[in-house]
């Protein structure tokens, strides 16, 4: 999804390599005297699920009063394509119970011999807008015991009505983590299939975990913030280079760690995370809501029962007027999209730097700043990089798309887009079903089916 755009291929190469952009209707290589065959929308969506960075360019202009109808039509086509897609689906929807579980085999191209068992089910009666969805990632003890603890916790926590997805980590070993590429595949598949089910409120998704699962959920919170209403790592504490706080601008964030939890400097890193959230919230009141607590006298084991009740009170705003996104790589992979921004070509050439996007919408004026950000490590303890300084300079290359809908701007009026201080677009934006199709294939999110799009090539500004 969408951001989930570069989905991992069941075979091998698509999820590991950025594929060249392919137009799926009339463009592409032509044999002499022969027009290329058009790709039907079902195949296009299958290609998207398989990780192919393809683009639907079959134009079908629409009027503003037909946008909702077109969105519904495209979502139904998306559902049909997923129904016919050959994959292991979600366990049948039922009551959350220790006896109900299933498993997914993760692509061998991402991790050989990786099978992920999971519990999945609901507590309480379904709300009108659908259930909240909780992903719980467990700690690094014996994985059978940790997984069993997950189902015990989920049934105990005071967060009903809710749906839980409780995976068991497929393998173990040195530097084996919840945020690596094979697990990214699982989280994106989980979101995609849950959104398709009709049982989930797409604006009430929550990631949380304990210990190793706390580290994992903190990284995932920053990587997938545009999908989340809230995140709640516990007994963790990541160096912020691994989980930039800026990405959580519109995501409610909890991190609870014991003051005596000194292993891997968890208590210190939790304090550094609090300091940064406090700083950004003071500069942007209401944008970085957080509850970060160092629990007096506690070690690595804390009261786990408080996090999900705190998270469940929040809903995602899928259309924030201000977005800040540091597009960092996680296990060698970048997100291709975040909220309403889609990257066709990153501005940073390699992982020694990152591309940082800041979008602000005021009325029908959109201002986007694209910078190259570089890190300098300022504190190291026992080989762990603890603190950093960042430097920024305007990007001189890169291509991206700003998707738009009526919740972001008034599509009946002229729009002005400024990028790095230069006017990139001014005029009426075209409304077209192809934008809805492409954004559906990128985000897999029923809340982000955008009828309009503006493409920017920074080098040409």
Helices and strands as residue ranges (DSSP letters): G 13-15, E 22-23, H 41-49, E 54-55, G 64-66, H 67-83, E 101-105, E 115-123, E 131-137, H 143-156, E 162-167, H 181-197, E 200-210, H 212-223, G 225-227, E 230-234, G 240-242, G 245-248, E 252-258, G 263-265, H 266-283, E 290-295, H 306-311, E 322-327, E 337-338, E 341-345, E 354-362, E 365-381, E 384-394, E 399-404, E 415-419, E 422-427, H 433-443, E 452-457, G 458-460
